[in-house]
Amino acid sequence: MRIARIAHPGGEDFCLMGVDGYRLIENPFRTGVPDLRRLSGPVVSAADARLLAPVQPRTVVGMAHNTGPADRALAPEAFLKPARSVVGPSGAIELPAGIGQVDAEAELAAVIAADGSVFGWTLANDVTARDLQATDARWARAKGYPTFTPVGPWIETSLDPETVELELVLDGQPLGSATNARLARSVGEVLGYLSTFLPLGAQDLVLVGAPGPYGPLAAGGTASVRSPQLGTLTNPVRSSGLVAADHPRTVQGALG
Amino acid sequence: MRIARIAHPGGEDFCLMGVDGYRLIENPFRTGVPDLRRLSGPVVSAADARLLAPVQPRTVVGMAHNTGPADRALAPEAFLKPARSVVGPSGAIELPAGIGQVDAEAELAAVIAADGSVFGWTLANDVTARDLQATDARWARAKGYPTFTPVGPWIETSLDPETVELELVLDGQPLGSATNARLARSVGEVLGYLSTFLPLGAQDLVLVGAPGPYGPLAAGGTASVRSPQLGTLTNPVRSSGLVAADHPRTVQGALG
């Protein structure tokens, strides 16, 4: 089942995606996945709808160094992204001037239910200011600018997270595809690790890691995360009009 | 003006704190600070009310190494805490078995308005699993367990954040007090730094740093952050009944 969130002339709503358009539903994170046999809500045509980020999370968490088999030697480790850095399909990724290299990372995201279990799956682009990571040990800034977490286009409630194909396409050029079978730690291991400490709830997102290639964004271009099972998440890239402030080199591991 | 959030027989609401009790108000993050001359809502007596965390944030951010003048040599750097780690006054801080030393840190928290400006101020305890920091470079786990961010007891809308006194009291023993004048970076500098990248909005929290002593928590004890201007935030400390999973040593600064 495909669940999306749309802006339409009547407001913003969750919906089921069907061949006839978008059938509006109650918030499924409160009601549970709807019973298809009982649905009778209004249908919005695709022409009248704009896809939004499929969730409004409170927590967005990713896995550090979970990009390939070699990372298996490192202990699992998580990082947090600001909830308000999330943008939906077609939302622009905005780059401040002077920020250095900013990479797109194509990832599968687990969408979390109210009870902490997996509600479904969507695509995510874990946008990362690569040069800033060297002087930002906690990555709050390097991964935390507004628009640095595109997600969507919809939630698929039934999916094998280990075999789903993920492809990164920058400015129309495919960089290559991969499955999560290549990750140092499987999706199950990631969710298991996080469950040992992290409070998660309705609409939260777990970015499980980037199994394939990543690549730099350029203003004026586009970034797409593509999957036969999950659709295509495409975002234009543009200059934010702001200048990234310069901060001197810092030290790793200090208390605080 | 003191604004709190309470649970009462009629539900959960924001309120103004007065000598006669808690006067219920609309969500002030939507309506703005209420006009005292026009208030006519119901008043809940203190006996019928339980203070909740005064906000339900989407983003909780703290400052790394902003604990004293020596940290001035380091560049400013932020970390994120999970929004769902927030608990209110009287909520228990829960310690998993085997987690090692867990410290209380007494801090001032800026409460953010819908437009990103400062709405007011409250107290926070930035609970930190000290031993875990050595193997958790991003601190998502070391600072991210459920209940690791007590905040409250209320929001003060008018306060000088540099001169407010903050005192940490563990198990009834005062560890000493300090003002933010001792921080490596002032509250204004902290907010200025974060404004260069971090998207913040209604009910978000900025923990500005711990200017005074910190100290270890013990199950069965209590932790209080005390201020003449902001009240006292007291939380009991207890065992969570869970065991902290063991994860081997990791490496700082890896990509991901």
Interface residues (C-beta under 8 A of the other chain):
Chain A: P57 R58 T59 V61 G62 M63 A64 H65 N66 T67 D71 L74 A75 P76 E77 A78 F79 L80 K81 P82 A83 R84 S85 P96 R130 Q133 A134 T135 D136 A137 R138 W139 A140 R141 G144 Y145 P146 Y193 T196 F197 L198 P199 L200 G201 G209 A210 A244 A245 H247 P248 R249 T250 V251 Q252 G253 A254 L255 G256
Chain B: P57 R58 T59 V61 G62 M63 A64 H65 N66 T67 D71 L74 A75 P76 E77 A78 F79 L80 K81 P82 A83 R84 S85 P96 R130 Q133 A134 T135 D136 A137 R138 W139 A140 R141 G144 Y145 P146 Y193 T196 F197 L198 P199 L200 G201 G209 A210 A244 A245 H247 P248 R249 T250 V251 Q252 G253 A254 L255 G256
